[in-house]
Amino acid sequence: MATFFQAWRRRQADRQAAEWDDERAAARRAVEDVPAAIHADVSRVIETLIDGPDERVEPSLKELWRLLEPYPEFDARFNQLRIVDDAVEFLKS
């Protein structure tokens, strides 16, 4: 028989997994809107931030900003992504 704490922890884990799925989907939707000229590279960088190793976080963020530099209209959208925010916070720690 499960205890209340076990049930609560399971619900919390399920909620976190759903939030993470939503954040990944939001990042992938943001990639869909970038110009075709940088689409493949931005997609690769975002996928690296989502599933890549820790040592690729900093180079991936730098590459993302370099790719988006000619397209300032996308800065705000990508800055609002949790995956990008989490990567920035990771590098601060």
Secondary structure, 3 states (H helix, E strand, C coil): CCCHHHHHHHHHHHHHHHHHHHHHHHHHHHHHCCCHHHHHHHHHHHHHHHHCCHHHHHHHHHHHHHHHCCCHHHHHHHHCCHHHHHHHHHHHC
